[in-house]
Amino acid sequence: MIRLLTVAAVIFTATAALAAPRTQNAPAPNNGGVPFEELAQQKLAPGQCALFLWANTSPTRRILMVTQNPASARVVMKGKTIDLPLTAWDGEQVMGLYEQQIFTGQGLTLTVRFRGETPNGLIGGVVAREGSVELKDAAGWETVVPAGGMIACQSS
């Protein structure tokens, strides 16, 4: 009798599982392991220029702002806005910003690289192509985030 009840319970459970409607969840967004969160829209002072980079993730998101005055980079990590001072630079200057810049502070080193390009018809700005944001933390872990964006200026 006990065996008969056990077999009946197994058959009932298997039948119920097969008859249950199947649902499929939409794929989760892929942030690619990017440690940076979305940087909110930023307001520039009159005459100020800034480099903005978006991570090449799905969905894309603005992860970085670099300004020349003050010479600093702004990112958001773990819900906290972090401003790091410029400590080294190299390459060509594009609208006052170097194509390679290093920002250091708070146990972090941020290396920003991009290639500036002015497409025909674009006035008052530059497209930042082939960009990357490299993060090295105090423990020595490094993350490289492919990115693209623009340099834009607030009118005076």
N, C-alpha and C positions, 0 to 999 in steps of 0.2 A: 504494500500500500504506500509506504514512504517513497519507494523508488518511482512509483507511478506518479505521485504528486511532484516529485523533483523533475522528472522528465516533462511533465505537463507545464511546469513553471518555466523551464528552459525554452520549450517550444513557444509558449505565450510571449516571453520576453523577446525572442528572436523575431517572431511575427510582428510584434508591435514596433520594433526598431526598423524593420524593412518597410512597414506601411507608413511610417512617420514621414511627413513632407520634408524634403531637403531644402535647405536655404544655403545660398552662397554669399559670403561677405565680399564686399568690394575690397580690392587690394589696398593695404595700408600705404600711406605716403612713405616714400623712401627718402630719408634724409641723408643716406649714404654715410652715416656715422659722423656727420658734421657736428662739432661741439658748439657751434654758434647758433643762437636763436635769432628770430626776426628782429632786425633793428627798425624801430618805428620811424616814421617820416621825420626828417630833421629840417629845422629852419636855419638858413644861413643868414649871416649879417649882410647888409648891403655891401656889394663889392667882393664878398668872400666867395672863394671857389672851393670845391670839395670833390674828391674821388669817391664814388659809390660803387660797391661791388655786390653782385648777387651770386649766390652759390649755384653751381650747375647741379641742382637736385630736383626731385619731383615732389612737391611743386618747388619752383625757384623761390628764393627769399633773399631779401637784402640783408647782408651780414656785416657790412663794414662801411665806415665813413672815415676818410682821411682828410684832414684840413691842413693848410699851411700856416695859418695864424689863428690859434696856436698850432704848432707843428705836432699833431697828435693823431692817433687812430682811436676810433670808438667801435666797440663790439658789445654784444650782450651774451653772457654765459651764465647758466644756472639762475636766470632771472635777474641778474645784476648787470647794470651798464658799467662798462670798464673803459676808461680813457688811459691810453698809454702814450708817453712822450716819444718823439722821434729821437733815435740814438745813432743811426747811421743811414747813409743813402749812397746810391750809385746810379749810373746811367744818365740818359738824356732827361732834361727837364721838360715837362709837358704842362703848360698852363700853371707853372709854379710848383708842380709836384714831380718828384723823380720817379723813374720807371721801376726802381727797386728801393724800398724803404724798410728799415728795421725799427721796430718800436719795442721798448723793454720796460718792464715794471711789474710789480705785484707777483713776482715769481714766473712771469710769462715773457716769452719772446715771440713777437709777431713779425713775420717777413711778408711783405706785400710786393708782388710783381705784376706788371702789366705792360702791354705795348699800346701806345696811344696812336689813334688814327682818326683823321678828320674826313669823313665821307663827303662827297659833293652835296651841297645844299644844307649841310649842318652849320648853323651859325651860333657862335658863343658856347661851344662845347666840343668835347672830344669823346670818341668811343674808346673804351678800354677793352682791348681784345687780348686773348691768350693770357688771362690773369690767373693768379693763384694767391691764396692766403695760407701761409704756413704757420702753425702754432706749435711752440715747444714749451712744455710746462716744466715746473721745478723738478719733477721726477725724471725728466729726460724724454718723456713721450712726445712724439711728433705726429702731427696730423697735417696733411696737405689737402686743401680744398680748391678744386678748379673753380674759377669764377670769371665773370665778365661784367662789364658795367659802363660807366661814363664819368667824365669830369664835367661838372656844370657849375655855373657861377650865378649868384644872385645879382640882379641889376642894382646899380648904385642909386 
